[in-house]
Every structure is written in structure tokens, then in C-alpha cells.
Amino acid sequence: MIDLVLFAILPYVALAIAIVGLLWRYRTNQFSYSSVSSQFLENRQLFWGSVPWHYGIILILLGHLTGILFPASVMAFNGVPLRLYILEGTGLALGLLVLVGLVLLLLRRGTNPRVRAVTSSMDLVLLLLLLLSIVTGVGTAIFYRWGSGWYVQTATPYLRSLVTFSLKVDYLASLPLLVKVHALNAFVILAVFPFTRLVHMLSVPLAYLWRPYQVVIWRRPRVQQ
Ligand code: HEM
């Protein structure tokens, strides 16, 4: 019964909260769709936390997505042991990289008085939830090896079953507790997503990549030498 609540009902509730919350935030405060960068208050610590965090987490999320979209290709790739070792080693290295980045970001928010002054309780909740996600993810990589192999055999069919409304909860319910906490925490993050600065993921200014150059012309009169 508890598995049904956690792995069948909670994901849909989290998604519903995320969609309604995002729409509500868009309608009531469209300009708050931002990372609310604190770079101008403190730059050095931010650099050492934010750069490893962002490069690492984006690659890790893409890795999770690849396993969901192309399970057969991942299995074929892992068919050669050396490739499996490289994939697993890269995953673990990225996990450790984001862990270091996130701990630095947390320390920055806790220790720098200027940054602390603009830190909301939701910022801390988000960073701690992300920390739980990374710790359980890295823990899974260390204690339950060859995750790229069993992920596509368990989590992928489970997540796909959520999308097609043909629930296969047992795939997840039979995994170790650490993995279950990792998955559940992801649903919690989904639910709080609209109420945190994570919404900046939806406002990446991609149009900058193809928009025409902006020509800036100074109209200030020249100073006579
Ligand atoms: C291409 C996508 C992304 C862009 C362009 C981006 C950009 C930014 C920017 C500009 C900031 C403000 C701090 C800074 O200047 O470094 C920030 C902060 C943050 N980002 Fe991202 N981000 C992206 C993806 C993500 C993802 C996928 C996550 C997590 C799942 C994430 C989590 C965070 C968090 C937690 C902060 C707050 C850090 C702090 O100030 O304590 N970002 N991001």
C-alpha cells in the first residue's frame, strides 16, 4: 500500500503541483522566472561552486534522460566492459564534482553575510533537497555498482509506465532503500520546483543563440583632447 502511495500517487501529485504552481507563478509574477543571481554581491565563491555544479548537473540530467529515451542503446554501449567502466567512472566523477560544487554553494549561502542577507528559507530548502539528491545518487553509484545497466532495466520501465498510465510500481519498489529515497526526493523537488529559484531552468535565454547581433552606438559627444 505504502509503495502505491509513494511511487504511484506521489509522482502525479508532484507533477500536478508543479504545473499549477508554474502557471500561477507565471500569471502572478512573470518576472520572477529567474535565477535571482547574487553574483554582484559575491563572485569568487559563487564561481567555484556554481561552475562545477552546473556543468556536472546538466550532464548528469542528460545521462538520466538518455537512459529513459534510449535504453537499448545504453545496453548495447555497455556490452563492451571497457565502455561500461568508462561510463560508470564518468558518472561517479560527475557526481563527486556536483557534490563539491553544491557544498561550496551551501557554505557560501551560510557564511557570506551579504549573500546570507538575501537568502530565503526556500533557497536553503532547495539546496538541502538537492544535496540529498546528490548524496543518495553518489551513494548509489558507490554501493550498487553498474547502475547504468540496472537503471535502464528498472527505473526506465517504471518511469515510462508513469507516462503511459500503465503503472509498474514493482520495478522501483523492489530496489534498495537508498535508490528509493533518491527517486522519491526527485518527486519532492518536482513539487517544490515552482516555488524556488529552480524556475530559472525554464528561462534560459536560448534565443540569444540565434537572435541578430545588437548594435550599440554611443551618442555621447566626443571629449576634445
Ligand atoms: C542551462 C541551464 C542553466 C543555466 C543557464 C543556469 C544559470 C544559473 C544562474 C545564472 C544562476 C545564478 C548564480 C550564478 O550566477 O551562478 C544559477 C543558480 C542556480 N542554479 Fe542554475 N542554471 C541552469 C541549470 C540548472 C539546473 C539544471 C539546476 C539543478 C537541477 C540548477 C540549479 C541552480 C541552483 C540551485 C542555483 C542557486 C545557487 C545559489 O546561488 O546558491 N541550475 N543558475
Residues whose N, C-alpha, C, O or C-beta is under 5 A from the ligand:
A	BS01	HEM	S35 S37 S38 Q39 S50 I57 L105 M201 V204
